[in-house]
Amino acid sequence: MELLRYSAFTTDPQGGNPAGVVLDAGHLGADEMLRIAAEIGYSETAFVDGDRVRYFSPLAEVDFCGHATIATAVALAERFGAGPMRFRTNAGEIAVETVVVDGRVTATLTSAPARSRPATGTELDEVLGALRWDHADLDPEFPPHVAFAGNDHFVLAAATRERLAKLDYDFAALGDVMSRGGWTTVHLVWAGADGVFHARDPFPPGGVVEDAATGAAAAAFGGYLRAIGKLESGRFLVRQGEDMGRPSLLTVDVDERAGVRVTGNAVEMTSGA
């Protein structure tokens, strides 16, 4: 077994979202994987057994994780060569393309088929209450939804960048709402200029206050934009982690395919990074 530490959606070990990558993990049971993930303490750790990949937060197994997928793909490409890969996950088969650009590996995952539905009034009120937000804090151009691209994410758009920056939520209350809804993160976004969205992702079900980069949520958000008629086909960027000091950049492509493509880099970290 080989344990690696990578930060995804960045080229700087001090940025991005850290993920553990455990190679040759086929001999590990679920309890052992959960224990290792909790010891590592990152929001997600990927356990690799051939083309089978499982993801664990410090508290539970997660069906799919975008940033750990990017980290795993980059780690494998750096060791065995770039090219197409396919990972068998709990959310289905995930295709990943890796290429070397200017000496760095860039990875692109294609998510599970994306879908999105409007949030109910009760769901919205419970999320707002836990976030300590008001209806007036929301951008009416982007209605609240529950979006899926491997996991469910509650999508909520802030009216201002200032509202997004002031994230001070009730961890236990939001975790309870999310557990009942079956949502992996709450994907909070603000629509900036020139196709750039700023995002923050509370992740209490995983025991993490906030994710610095959430590839699965970015894919779900791409499906959401398609579902609400904001983007039938095209590319946008997601900037995440800036408010927690770990800036991340995710490139998202939406087209006629059911799945959404999310692209990023990853860099190996020292154990103390």
C-alpha positions in Angstrom: 0.0 0.0 0.0 1.3 3.4 -0.9 -0.2 6.6 0.6 0.2 9.8 -1.4 -1.0 13.3 -0.6 -2.0 15.6 -3.5 -3.7 19.0 -3.7 -6.2 19.2 -6.6 -7.3 22.0 -8.8 -4.1 23.9 -8.2 -0.4 23.9 -9.2 0.6 25.2 -5.7 0.8 22.8 -2.7 -0.5 25.7 -0.5 -3.6 26.0 -2.7 -6.3 23.7 -3.9 -8.1 20.9 -2.0 -5.9 18.2 -0.4 -6.8 14.6 -1.0 -5.2 11.3 0.1 -4.6 8.8 -2.6 -4.0 5.2 -1.4 -2.6 2.9 -4.2 -2.8 -0.9 -4.1 -5.7 -0.7 -1.6 -7.4 -3.9 -2.6 -6.6 -5.7 0.6 -8.3 -3.0 2.8 -11.8 -3.4 4.1 -14.3 -0.5 4.4 -13.6 -0.1 8.1 -9.8 0.2 7.5 -10.4 2.7 4.7 -12.5 4.8 7.0 -9.9 4.7 9.7 -7.1 5.7 7.3 -9.2 8.6 5.9 -9.9 9.8 9.4 -6.2 9.7 10.3 -5.3 11.6 7.2 -8.0 14.1 7.9 -8.5 15.5 4.5 -12.1 16.0 3.2 -11.6 12.9 0.9 -9.2 10.1 0.5 -9.3 7.8 -2.6 -8.5 4.1 -2.3 -7.4 2.6 -5.6 -7.5 -1.1 -6.5 -6.8 -1.4 -10.2 -9.6 0.6 -11.9 -11.8 0.4 -8.8 -11.8 3.6 -6.7 -13.6 4.2 -3.4 -13.8 7.6 -1.6 -13.9 8.2 2.1 -14.3 11.4 4.1 -13.2 11.3 7.8 -16.8 10.3 8.7 -18.2 8.1 5.9 -17.8 6.6 2.4 -18.9 9.0 -0.4 -20.0 7.6 -3.8 -18.0 10.1 -5.8 -15.5 12.8 -5.2 -14.2 15.1 -8.0 -11.1 16.5 -6.5 -9.9 13.1 -5.3 -10.5 11.7 -8.8 -8.4 14.5 -10.3 -5.7 13.9 -7.7 -5.7 10.1 -8.3 -5.6 10.5 -12.1 -2.6 12.9 -11.9 -0.8 10.6 -9.4 -1.3 7.6 -11.7 -0.3 9.6 -14.8 2.9 10.8 -13.2 3.9 7.2 -12.3 2.6 5.2 -15.3 2.1 7.7 -18.1 -0.7 10.0 -19.2 -3.6 8.8 -21.3 -7.3 7.8 -20.9 -8.4 6.1 -17.7 -11.7 4.7 -16.4 -12.5 4.4 -12.7 -15.2 2.2 -11.4 -16.9 4.1 -8.5 -20.0 3.7 -6.5 -21.6 6.3 -8.8 -20.7 4.3 -11.9 -17.9 4.3 -14.4 -16.0 7.7 -14.6 -13.9 8.4 -17.7 -10.8 10.5 -17.1 -8.4 11.9 -19.6 -4.9 12.9 -18.7 -2.4 14.9 -20.8 0.9 16.5 -20.2 0.9 20.3 -20.8 4.1 22.3 -20.2 5.5 19.5 -18.0 2.4 19.2 -15.9 -0.4 16.6 -15.9 -3.9 18.0 -16.6 -6.8 15.7 -15.8 -10.4 15.9 -17.1 -13.2 13.8 -15.6 -16.6 13.2 -17.2 -19.2 12.9 -14.5 -22.1 10.6 -14.2 -25.2 11.9 -16.1 -26.2 15.2 -14.6 -29.7 16.2 -13.5 -31.3 18.9 -11.4 -34.6 19.7 -9.8 -36.0 22.8 -8.0 -35.6 22.8 -4.3 -38.8 22.7 -2.3 -39.8 25.6 -0.1 -39.2 23.6 3.0 -35.8 22.6 1.9 -34.8 26.2 1.1 -36.1 27.5 4.4 -34.2 24.9 6.4 -31.0 25.5 4.5 -31.3 29.3 4.9 -32.0 28.9 8.6 -28.9 26.8 9.1 -26.7 29.1 7.0 -28.2 32.2 8.8 -29.1 33.7 5.4 -32.3 35.5 4.4 -34.2 35.2 1.2 -33.0 38.7 0.3 -29.4 37.3 0.2 -30.3 35.2 -2.9 -29.8 35.9 -6.6 -33.2 35.5 -8.2 -31.5 34.7 -11.6 -30.3 31.3 -10.2 -33.2 29.5 -8.4 -32.3 27.0 -5.6 -32.0 23.4 -6.9 -30.8 20.0 -5.9 -28.3 19.0 -8.5 -26.7 15.6 -9.2 -23.6 14.5 -11.1 -22.6 11.5 -9.0 -23.8 13.0 -5.7 -26.6 15.4 -4.8 -25.7 19.0 -4.0 -27.9 21.8 -2.8 -27.2 24.7 -5.1 -27.8 28.2 -3.7 -26.7 31.5 -5.4 -25.7 34.5 -3.4 -26.7 38.0 -4.6 -23.3 39.5 -3.7 -19.7 38.4 -3.3 -19.8 39.9 0.2 -22.6 37.6 1.2 -20.6 34.6 -0.1 -17.5 35.8 1.8 -19.4 36.0 5.1 -19.9 32.3 5.8 -20.8 31.6 9.4 -23.2 28.8 9.6 -24.6 26.4 12.2 -22.5 23.3 11.6 -24.8 20.8 13.4 -28.0 22.2 12.0 -26.8 22.3 8.4 -25.4 18.8 8.8 -28.8 17.6 10.0 -30.6 19.2 7.0 -28.1 17.7 4.6 -28.2 14.3 6.1 -32.0 14.2 5.8 -31.8 15.4 2.2 -28.9 13.1 1.2 -26.8 16.0 0.0 -23.0 15.8 -0.1 -22.4 19.6 0.0 -24.2 22.8 -0.2 -22.8 24.5 -3.3 -22.9 28.2 -2.6 -22.1 30.3 -5.7 -21.9 33.9 -6.8 -22.0 34.8 -10.5 -19.0 37.0 -11.4 -18.1 38.4 -14.7 -17.0 36.7 -17.9 -18.2 33.2 -17.1 -16.5 33.0 -13.7 -18.4 31.7 -10.7 -17.1 31.9 -7.1 -18.0 29.0 -4.9 -17.9 27.7 -1.4 -19.0 24.2 -0.3 -19.9 23.5 3.3 -19.4 19.7 3.9 -20.6 18.9 7.4 -21.7 15.3 6.5 -17.9 14.6 5.9 -16.9 16.3 9.2 -15.4 19.2 7.2 -16.5 22.9 7.6 -15.7 23.7 4.0 -14.2 22.2 0.9 -11.5 24.2 -0.9 -12.4 22.7 -4.3 -15.3 20.4 -5.1 -15.2 18.8 -8.5 -18.4 16.8 -8.0 -20.3 19.9 -7.1 -18.8 21.8 -10.1 -20.1 19.0 -12.4 -23.5 19.1 -10.8 -23.6 22.9 -11.1 -22.8 22.5 -14.8 -25.8 20.2 -15.1 -27.9 22.7 -13.1 -27.0 25.6 -15.5 -28.1 23.5 -18.4 -31.3 22.5 -16.6 -32.3 26.1 -15.9 -31.4 27.3 -19.4 -28.4 29.4 -18.5 -25.8 27.3 -20.5 -26.8 24.8 -23.2 -23.2 24.3 -24.2 -20.0 26.0 -23.3 -17.3 26.5 -20.7 -17.1 28.3 -17.4 -14.7 28.6 -14.5 -15.2 28.1 -10.8 -13.0 29.8 -8.3 -13.2 28.2 -4.9 -11.1 28.2 -1.7 -10.2 31.8 -1.9 -12.0 32.8 1.3 -10.2 30.0 3.2 -6.7 30.7 1.9 -6.5 27.8 -0.5 -7.4 29.2 -4.0 -8.5 26.6 -6.5 -9.5 26.8 -10.2 -11.9 24.4 -11.8 -12.7 24.4 -15.6 -16.2 23.1 -16.4 -17.5 22.1 -19.9 -21.1 21.5 -20.7 -22.2 20.0 -24.1 -24.7 17.5 -25.5 -23.2 14.7 -23.4 -25.2 13.7 -20.3 -22.1 14.0 -18.2 -20.3 17.2 -17.4 -16.5 17.6 -17.9 -14.4 19.1 -15.1 -10.7 19.8 -15.7 -7.9 20.7 -13.3 -4.3 20.1 -12.2 -3.0 18.5 -9.0 0.3 18.7 -7.2 2.0 16.3 -4.8 2.3 17.7 -1.2 4.7 17.0 1.6 3.0 15.3 4.6 2.9 18.6 6.5 1.6 20.8 3.7 
